[in-house]
Amino acid sequence: MADRRRLQRLIGYAPGTGLAVWAINVLVQRILRLDAECPYNKHFTSRVMHARGLSIEDECDKVRRSLAVSGGCYINAADGLSIGRGTIWAPNVAIVSQDHGRNDLDHVPPTAGIRIGRDCWLGFGCVIMPGITLGDRTIVGANAVVTRSFPEGDQVIAGVPARVLARGRGRHELAG
């Protein structure tokens, strides 16, 4: 079993991805060289910019699988992007760690990067803006735009801009 896991890591296969998806991803990323600098197998319709700034806690298989199967995502890790163990996301998610000036679009001011905690769930089409911290077990609703940090964790956030809808481990009751 350990040899199998070692081989899977060597070829960039995240368990549960499916061989067909893995093969298409390898073709596009490693042979056609689209986002070839990304050390992780990513979905062929997603983009990972500045991949050297991307950090996945413990090289977690669940996070790597989400990167490999969630299509249409845009991930910019220029100023750093740390993703906690167990975090997953849906298709069309945008995680943008870099900004640009308002008066001079060529000016790129540094940001604090993005930190996404453990066991988070990023819903379809949500956008995580630069400098954001999401606490452990935060759920981000579909199409939410996260413009400020929610470091507390154990909460559901949604909306434009995102706000807290529910708190606590159960997260079933809405927060006024």
C-alpha positions as CSV (number, residue, x, y, z in Angstrom):
1,M,0.0,0.0,0.0
2,A,2.8,2.4,0.9
3,D,4.5,1.7,-2.5
4,R,1.2,2.5,-4.3
5,R,0.8,5.8,-2.5
6,R,4.4,6.7,-3.3
7,L,3.8,5.9,-7.0
8,Q,0.6,8.0,-7.0
9,R,2.5,11.0,-5.5
10,L,5.3,10.5,-8.0
11,I,3.0,10.7,-11.0
12,G,0.8,13.4,-9.5
13,Y,-2.3,11.3,-9.0
14,A,-4.6,12.2,-6.2
15,P,-6.6,9.2,-5.1
16,G,-10.2,9.5,-6.2
17,T,-9.5,11.7,-9.2
18,G,-10.2,9.1,-11.8
19,L,-7.7,7.9,-14.4
20,A,-9.4,9.6,-17.3
21,V,-9.4,13.0,-15.7
22,W,-5.8,12.5,-14.5
23,A,-4.7,11.5,-18.0
24,I,-6.3,14.6,-19.6
25,N,-4.8,16.9,-16.9
26,V,-1.4,15.4,-17.5
27,L,-1.7,15.8,-21.2
28,V,-2.6,19.5,-20.9
29,Q,-0.3,20.4,-18.0
30,R,2.8,18.3,-18.6
31,I,2.9,17.7,-22.4
32,L,1.2,20.9,-23.7
33,R,2.8,22.8,-20.8
34,L,-0.2,24.9,-19.7
35,D,0.6,25.9,-16.1
36,A,3.5,23.4,-16.2
37,E,5.2,25.1,-13.3
38,C,2.4,24.0,-10.9
39,P,3.7,21.1,-8.9
40,Y,0.2,19.6,-8.5
41,N,-2.0,17.9,-11.0
42,K,-4.7,20.5,-11.7
43,H,-7.9,20.4,-13.8
44,F,-7.1,21.2,-17.5
45,T,-9.7,24.0,-17.6
46,S,-8.3,25.7,-14.4
47,R,-5.4,28.2,-14.2
48,V,-2.8,28.3,-11.5
49,M,-0.7,31.5,-11.7
50,H,2.5,31.9,-9.7
51,A,2.3,28.3,-8.4
52,R,5.5,28.7,-6.3
53,G,3.3,30.7,-3.9
54,L,0.9,27.8,-3.4
55,S,1.2,25.8,-0.2
56,I,-1.1,22.8,0.6
57,E,-0.8,21.6,4.2
58,D,0.7,18.1,4.5
59,E,0.3,17.7,0.7
60,C,-3.3,16.6,1.6
61,D,-4.8,14.2,-1.0
62,K,-8.3,15.8,-0.5
63,V,-7.0,19.2,-1.4
64,R,-5.0,17.9,-4.3
65,R,-8.1,16.0,-5.6
66,S,-10.1,19.2,-5.5
67,L,-7.5,21.0,-7.5
68,A,-7.5,18.1,-10.0
69,V,-11.3,17.8,-10.5
70,S,-12.7,21.3,-10.0
71,G,-12.7,22.9,-13.4
72,G,-12.8,26.5,-14.5
73,C,-11.0,27.8,-11.4
74,Y,-8.6,30.7,-11.4
75,I,-5.9,30.6,-8.7
76,N,-3.3,33.3,-8.3
77,A,-0.8,32.6,-5.6
78,A,1.6,35.4,-6.3
79,D,1.6,36.9,-2.8
80,G,1.1,33.5,-1.2
81,L,-1.8,31.1,-0.8
82,S,-1.9,28.6,2.0
83,I,-4.6,25.9,1.9
84,G,-5.3,23.9,5.0
85,R,-5.7,20.1,5.1
86,G,-9.1,18.8,4.1
87,T,-10.3,21.9,2.3
88,I,-12.2,21.4,-1.0
89,W,-13.8,23.7,-3.5
90,A,-16.3,23.6,-6.4
91,P,-15.8,24.5,-10.0
92,N,-15.4,28.2,-11.1
93,V,-13.8,29.3,-7.9
94,A,-11.4,32.3,-8.0
95,I,-8.7,32.7,-5.4
96,V,-6.7,35.9,-6.1
97,S,-3.8,36.7,-3.8
98,Q,-2.6,39.7,-5.9
99,D,-4.0,43.1,-6.4
100,H,-3.2,46.1,-8.7
101,G,-3.3,49.8,-8.1
102,R,-6.5,51.8,-8.7
103,N,-4.8,54.7,-10.5
104,D,-2.0,52.7,-12.1
105,L,-3.1,49.3,-13.3
106,D,0.6,48.3,-13.8
107,H,1.4,48.9,-10.2
108,V,1.2,45.7,-8.1
109,P,1.2,46.5,-4.4
110,P,2.1,43.6,-2.1
111,T,-0.7,41.9,-0.2
112,A,-0.7,39.6,2.9
113,G,-1.6,36.7,0.7
114,I,-4.5,34.3,1.5
115,R,-4.8,31.7,4.2
116,I,-7.6,29.2,4.0
117,G,-8.0,27.0,7.1
118,R,-8.6,23.3,7.5
119,D,-11.7,21.5,6.3
120,C,-13.2,24.5,4.5
121,W,-15.7,24.3,1.6
122,L,-15.6,26.9,-1.1
123,G,-18.9,26.9,-3.1
124,F,-19.4,27.2,-6.8
125,G,-18.2,30.4,-8.3
126,C,-17.1,32.1,-5.1
127,V,-14.3,34.7,-5.2
128,I,-11.7,35.0,-2.5
129,M,-9.9,38.4,-2.7
130,P,-6.3,39.3,-1.6
131,G,-5.3,39.4,2.0
132,I,-8.1,37.1,3.2
133,T,-8.0,34.6,6.1
134,L,-10.7,32.0,6.4
135,G,-10.8,30.1,9.7
136,D,-11.0,26.3,10.0
137,R,-14.4,24.7,8.8
138,T,-15.6,27.9,7.1
139,I,-18.2,27.2,4.4
140,V,-18.3,29.9,1.6
141,G,-21.6,30.0,-0.3
142,A,-22.0,29.8,-4.1
143,N,-21.1,33.1,-5.9
144,A,-20.0,34.8,-2.7
145,V,-17.4,37.5,-2.9
146,V,-15.1,37.4,0.2
147,T,-13.7,40.9,0.6
148,R,-12.7,40.7,4.3
149,S,-11.3,38.0,6.6
150,F,-13.4,35.5,8.7
151,P,-10.7,34.0,10.9
152,E,-13.0,32.6,13.6
153,G,-14.0,29.5,11.7
154,D,-16.9,27.2,12.2
155,Q,-19.2,29.4,10.2
156,V,-21.1,29.8,6.9
157,I,-20.5,32.9,4.9
158,A,-22.3,34.0,1.7
159,G,-23.3,37.1,-0.3
160,V,-21.8,40.0,-2.0
161,P,-19.9,41.1,-0.1
162,A,-19.8,37.9,2.1
163,R,-21.3,38.0,5.6
164,V,-21.9,35.4,8.3
165,L,-25.1,33.5,7.9
166,A,-24.5,30.8,10.5
167,R,-22.1,30.0,13.3
168,G,-21.0,26.9,15.2
169,R,-20.1,23.4,14.4
170,G,-23.6,22.4,13.3
171,R,-23.9,25.5,11.1
172,H,-27.6,24.7,10.6
173,E,-29.2,27.7,12.3
174,L,-28.9,31.0,10.5
175,A,-27.3,33.9,12.4
176,G,-29.9,36.8,12.3
